[in-house]
């Protein structure tokens, strides 16, 4: 019993000021569509969409997200665009019925998500390195001839890693309100990144959700003088207990 007590005391003392290193996060975009977010710059704003254009950055869960680049056909007027979308309320607020929206063959997973065209770049607002473990992607609308998306991780200090995603515009989005149209992609070696850029071809939007990232380990704070005092007192108590245990009965 005394040995257990001493072990517990040692563990308690050593735990003073220690912070867990596990720091993973999942960026879902839930609850953002239709809200007013700093930096949104398009006149259109309603209950099912929030829009960023002209490379204006959206701050989400400590990350900066911004659309970039020019479409092959800029007459669509969607250059540098990033949308937060709530497809669950798209029909009732756009004047289209559910069946009419289904004819657009638009991406659906039952939650809010983001969509962008033609490219999206994101990085930590603190400019610290991070890892990208995986994400969900799908074309927002089928039938525009997309064939490929490229995920590029830009390493801290230079260099990059790429992962190619094949886009099949006939395989998904068959009905807006059924199932999950998104495809999950696991990524390896996307570590120590300064930023990530996702680029696709032609003019359609690419939908993105459930971005799995690993954040920097938190910095352990320098213990206050009171903490040192507690540590010394705890060590002194352990010393007394060890001596008492060693004394013959």
DAHU-V490330 format. One record per helix or strand. SS is the DSSP state (H for helix, E for strand). FROM is the first residue (numbers start at 0). LEN is the number of residues. If there is no record, write none. Layout:
SS;FROM;LEN  SS;FROM;LEN
//
This chain:
H;1;13  E;23;4  E;45;1  E;48;4  E;57;3  E;62;6  H;73;3  E;80;5  H;89;5  H;97;5  E;105;1  E;112;5  E;118;6  E;129;10  E;140;1  E;147;8  E;159;7  E;182;4  E;192;8  E;205;9  H;224;22
//
